[in-house]
Amino acid sequence: MVIKLTPDVHERVAAAIRDAETRTSGEIFCVMARRVSSYRDISLGWAAAASLLLPLGLIPFGFEAAWIPGLGASWEAAHLAARDVTVGQALGAYALIQATVFLIVFLLTSIPAVSRIVTPRSIRQARVRKAAMQQFLAHGLHVTEARTGVLIFAALGDHQVEVVADEGIHSKVDQAVWADAVEVLAKGLRRGDPAGGFVDAVALCGAVLARHFPPAPRNPNEVEDKLVVI
């Protein structure tokens, strides 16, 4: 997914956060990641499985080294020696086919669009969730005074969105309420409007926080109001 971010995108999101936080003591922070993982291990897994299984399909057809130009012998020196040579050539040819299959499948599954298809959704979700938690901690959302920080996180290449709320919110807010924020952000990203998606998600999260955590008499801005792109 290619999304161009102009300066007004950052300003629109920052303005939406500032507006939402005027009605709550909670803190909202937004992060957008290009991709949280290369999923190289998944590509290696597919390549290894393909190189082990696909060449087996050649055996029922009487696979022999002569199928590969340059590996088959045109002359046999002696009957007993020829048998050893033929077996060795067949094994070498089979290993060459395995290596070729491994390389082709690895390169294909390393293409981001293909990688997303062949990577189980549960794995993508787990890695995006881990990346979101790392950003939550890295930006200090876990050390706000009332533990009311909320992170809105989008991973473009992984096609995943996460909302992470601190422990001060869990006791009062049903986690299902964040589903609407996730959906509006995902819709914005799908239509190529990240600013609109984040603005709508911030507004929904702000409304939830305002109902349960109204602004205190002393309402400092503990986390910078901004969109971070990583």
C-alpha positions as CSV (number, residue, x, y, z in Angstrom):
1,M,0.0,0.0,0.0
2,V,1.5,3.3,-1.1
3,I,0.2,6.3,0.9
4,K,1.8,9.7,0.5
5,L,1.9,11.8,3.7
6,T,1.9,15.5,3.3
7,P,2.5,18.0,6.1
8,D,-1.2,18.7,6.4
9,V,-1.8,15.1,7.4
10,H,0.3,15.4,10.5
11,E,-1.3,18.7,11.3
12,R,-4.8,17.4,10.9
13,V,-4.1,14.5,13.2
14,A,-2.4,16.6,15.8
15,A,-5.3,19.1,15.8
16,A,-7.8,16.2,16.2
17,I,-5.9,15.0,19.2
18,R,-5.7,18.4,20.8
19,D,-9.4,18.9,20.3
20,A,-10.3,15.5,21.8
21,E,-8.1,16.0,24.8
22,T,-9.8,19.2,25.8
23,R,-12.7,17.1,26.9
24,T,-10.8,14.3,28.8
25,S,-7.9,13.7,31.1
26,G,-6.9,10.8,28.8
27,E,-4.0,11.0,26.4
28,I,-4.1,9.9,22.8
29,F,-1.1,9.1,20.6
30,C,-1.0,7.9,16.9
31,V,1.6,5.8,15.2
32,M,1.7,4.6,11.6
33,A,4.2,1.9,10.5
34,R,5.1,1.1,7.0
35,R,5.5,-2.6,7.9
36,V,6.3,-4.2,11.3
37,S,8.0,-7.3,10.0
38,S,9.7,-8.6,6.8
39,Y,8.2,-12.1,7.6
40,R,11.5,-13.5,6.3
41,D,11.0,-16.6,8.5
42,I,7.6,-17.3,6.9
43,S,9.2,-17.1,3.4
44,L,12.0,-19.5,4.5
45,G,9.3,-21.9,5.9
46,W,7.4,-21.9,2.6
47,A,10.6,-22.3,0.6
48,A,11.8,-25.2,2.7
49,A,8.5,-27.0,2.6
50,A,8.2,-26.5,-1.2
51,S,11.8,-27.7,-1.8
52,L,11.1,-30.9,0.2
53,L,7.7,-31.7,-1.2
54,L,7.4,-30.5,-4.8
55,P,10.3,-32.5,-6.2
56,L,8.8,-35.7,-4.8
57,G,6.2,-35.3,-7.6
58,L,8.8,-36.1,-10.2
59,I,9.6,-39.6,-8.8
60,P,6.5,-41.3,-10.0
61,F,7.4,-40.2,-13.6
62,G,10.8,-42.0,-13.4
63,F,12.9,-39.0,-12.6
64,E,16.6,-39.4,-13.7
65,A,19.6,-37.1,-14.0
66,A,19.3,-37.1,-17.8
67,W,16.3,-34.8,-17.4
68,I,18.7,-32.0,-16.6
69,P,21.0,-31.1,-19.5
70,G,24.7,-31.8,-18.7
71,L,24.1,-34.2,-15.8
72,G,23.2,-37.4,-17.7
73,A,26.1,-39.6,-18.9
74,S,26.1,-40.5,-22.6
75,W,28.6,-43.3,-22.1
76,E,28.9,-46.0,-19.4
77,A,32.4,-47.2,-18.5
78,A,31.4,-50.4,-16.9
79,H,28.2,-52.1,-15.7
80,L,28.9,-51.9,-11.9
81,A,30.5,-48.4,-12.0
82,A,27.7,-47.1,-14.1
83,R,25.2,-48.0,-11.5
84,D,27.0,-45.9,-8.9
85,V,27.5,-43.0,-11.3
86,T,23.8,-43.1,-12.2
87,V,22.7,-43.0,-8.6
88,G,25.1,-40.2,-7.8
89,Q,24.0,-38.1,-10.8
90,A,20.3,-38.6,-9.9
91,L,21.0,-37.5,-6.3
92,G,22.9,-34.5,-7.6
93,A,20.1,-33.6,-10.0
94,Y,17.4,-33.9,-7.3
95,A,19.4,-31.7,-5.0
96,L,19.8,-29.1,-7.8
97,I,16.0,-29.1,-8.3
98,Q,15.4,-28.7,-4.6
99,A,17.7,-25.7,-4.4
100,T,16.1,-24.2,-7.4
101,V,12.6,-24.6,-6.0
102,F,13.7,-23.2,-2.6
103,L,15.2,-20.1,-4.3
104,I,12.2,-19.4,-6.5
105,V,9.6,-19.9,-3.7
106,F,11.7,-17.8,-1.3
107,L,11.9,-14.9,-3.7
108,L,8.2,-15.1,-4.6
109,T,7.1,-15.1,-1.0
110,S,9.4,-12.2,-0.2
111,I,7.4,-9.9,-2.4
112,P,5.3,-7.9,0.2
113,A,1.9,-8.5,-1.5
114,V,2.6,-12.2,-1.8
115,S,4.1,-12.4,1.7
116,R,0.9,-10.9,3.2
117,I,-1.2,-13.6,1.5
118,V,0.9,-16.6,2.6
119,T,1.4,-15.3,6.1
120,P,-1.3,-16.5,8.5
121,R,-3.5,-13.7,9.7
122,S,-2.9,-14.8,13.3
123,I,0.9,-14.2,12.9
124,R,0.4,-10.8,11.3
125,Q,-1.9,-9.8,14.2
126,A,0.5,-11.0,16.8
127,R,3.4,-9.1,15.3
128,V,1.4,-5.9,14.8
129,R,0.2,-6.2,18.4
130,K,3.7,-6.6,19.7
131,A,4.9,-3.6,17.6
132,A,2.0,-1.6,19.0
133,M,2.9,-2.4,22.5
134,Q,6.5,-1.5,21.9
135,Q,5.4,1.9,20.6
136,F,3.0,2.3,23.6
137,L,5.9,1.8,26.0
138,A,8.4,3.8,23.9
139,H,6.3,6.9,23.9
140,G,5.5,6.8,27.6
141,L,1.8,6.1,27.4
142,H,2.1,3.7,30.3
143,V,3.4,6.4,32.7
144,T,0.6,8.9,32.5
145,E,-0.7,10.1,35.9
146,A,-4.0,8.3,35.8
147,R,-2.8,5.5,33.4
148,T,-5.3,6.7,30.8
149,G,-3.1,6.6,27.7
150,V,-4.5,5.3,24.3
151,L,-2.4,4.4,21.3
152,I,-3.9,4.2,17.8
153,F,-1.6,2.1,15.7
154,A,-1.8,1.3,12.0
155,A,0.5,-1.1,10.1
156,L,0.1,-0.4,6.4
157,G,2.0,-3.3,4.8
158,D,0.5,-5.7,7.3
159,H,-3.1,-4.4,6.8
160,Q,-3.6,-4.4,10.5
161,V,-4.9,-1.7,13.0
162,E,-4.6,-1.8,16.8
163,V,-5.9,0.3,19.6
164,V,-4.0,-0.1,22.9
165,A,-5.5,1.3,26.1
166,D,-3.7,1.5,29.4
167,E,-4.8,-0.3,32.6
168,G,-6.5,2.7,34.1
169,I,-9.1,2.4,31.2
170,H,-9.7,-1.3,31.3
171,S,-11.6,-1.2,34.6
172,K,-14.1,1.2,33.3
173,V,-14.3,0.7,29.5
174,D,-15.4,-2.4,27.7
175,Q,-12.7,-3.2,25.2
176,A,-15.3,-3.9,22.5
177,V,-15.8,-0.1,22.2
178,W,-12.5,0.3,20.4
179,A,-13.8,-1.8,17.5
180,D,-15.5,1.3,15.9
181,A,-12.2,3.2,16.1
182,V,-10.4,0.4,14.5
183,E,-13.0,0.1,11.7
184,V,-13.0,3.9,10.8
185,L,-9.2,4.0,10.7
186,A,-9.1,0.9,8.5
187,K,-11.7,2.5,6.1
188,G,-9.6,5.6,5.9
189,L,-6.5,3.7,5.0
190,R,-8.4,1.6,2.4
191,R,-9.6,4.7,0.6
192,G,-6.1,6.2,0.7
193,D,-7.0,8.9,3.3
194,P,-4.9,8.2,6.4
195,A,-5.5,11.7,7.8
196,G,-9.3,11.2,7.7
197,G,-9.0,7.7,9.1
198,F,-6.9,8.8,12.1
199,V,-9.0,11.9,12.7
200,D,-12.2,9.8,12.9
201,A,-10.5,7.2,15.1
202,V,-9.2,9.9,17.4
203,A,-12.7,11.5,17.7
204,L,-14.2,8.1,18.6
205,C,-11.5,7.4,21.2
206,G,-11.8,10.9,22.6
207,A,-15.6,10.5,23.0
208,V,-15.1,7.2,24.9
209,L,-12.5,8.8,27.2
210,A,-14.6,11.9,27.7
211,R,-17.5,9.8,29.1
212,H,-15.3,8.0,31.6
213,F,-12.4,10.3,32.2
214,P,-13.5,14.0,32.1
215,P,-10.8,16.6,32.3
216,A,-9.4,17.3,35.8
217,P,-8.9,20.8,37.2
218,R,-5.2,20.3,36.5
219,N,-5.1,18.7,33.1
220,P,-1.5,18.7,31.8
221,N,-0.6,17.4,28.3
222,E,1.5,14.5,29.3
223,V,2.1,13.1,25.8
224,E,2.9,15.1,22.7
225,D,-0.1,15.5,20.3
226,K,1.2,14.0,17.1
227,L,1.3,11.3,14.4
228,V,4.5,9.4,14.3
229,V,5.5,7.5,11.2
230,I,8.0,4.6,11.5
